[in-house]
Amino acid sequence: MIAAYRPCSVSEEAAAFARRVVADAQPQSPGRARNLLFAASRLAVFGQSLGLAAQPEVLLCECVIERFVLAGCSALSPATRRTLRTNLRALGRALQAHPQPRPAALPRERAKAPYSEVEIEGYLRLACAQSTEARRMRCCALVCLGAGAGIVGGELRHVRGVDVVQRSGGVVVEVAGDRARVVPVLARFQEPLLAAAVFAGERFIVGGSAAGRKNLTDSLCAALSADPSLGRLQAGRLRCTWLSECAQAIALHAFMRAAGVRCSQRLGDIAASLPVVAEAQMVALLGGSR
């Protein structure tokens, strides 16, 4: 099949270059050979337009491939351009006398397991059993903001008591910073969070005197990890608990299964084109109605 490759859409010199480099690469299937022949012949045509020699060491270098993809494929779809670049890079690696070692695959970070309702109740009981009122309120706020609103990390350190507000038929948290937003609080966390917010007032709800303080929640997590049957409290798992419950409330799994979507890479692009949801509707949708 490689030897018979003579498309009428490219010159004989370009087709000869494609036949030579693909034969040297020794593809393992006709389909793979066909894809490599197409990519190599188009690259050769681009090289001819620039006056480049039809030699593998000239055309299959990284800079020429990148210029071809950016300047020579402007009329093609983004998916086709990505495929061409992948195939040409593979050709270049296959023809190298001493190819560079491929990067080692690193494990992909997975979402942490959410806490069960029983575990969350256990942490709230531990919070209510703390020795001082201030510590009880801060520990409750930590659990409620994490599992009830998905707020952890640097954003959590900036939340003050006055940022927790009753409105739109529920309770919301006004989050400041780079991702400023309003987050509805899940219904079962609203009462303890409101109590902690009233106690904090203008102060930071999980304690401290400066927004830039570090590791402030470590002592609170340690205090809520006294029960060995629960394990150490992790802020990341609190957020995943909220994410899981919200996903269940909006039937995200049913939508992704019906759409045949396994990865959320394009969901952000879709969401950006949708109309903004009113706060009261968001509170009701995400389980924050009282």
Secondary structure, 3 states (H helix, E strand, C coil): CCCCCCCCCCCHHHHHHHHHHHHHHCCCCHHHHHHHHHHHHHHHHHHHHHCCCCCHHHHCCHHHHHHHHHHCCCCCCHHHHHHHHHHHHHHHHHHCCCCCCCCCCCCCCCCCCCCCHHHHHHHHHHHHCCCCHHHHHHHHHHHHHHHHHCCCHHHHHHCEHHHEEEECCEEEEEECCCCCEEEECCHHHHHHHHHHHHHHCCCECCCCCCCCCCCHHHHHHHHCCCCCCCCCCCHHHHHHHHHHHHHHHCCHHHHHHHHCCCCCCCHHHHHHCCCCCCHHHHHHHCCCEC
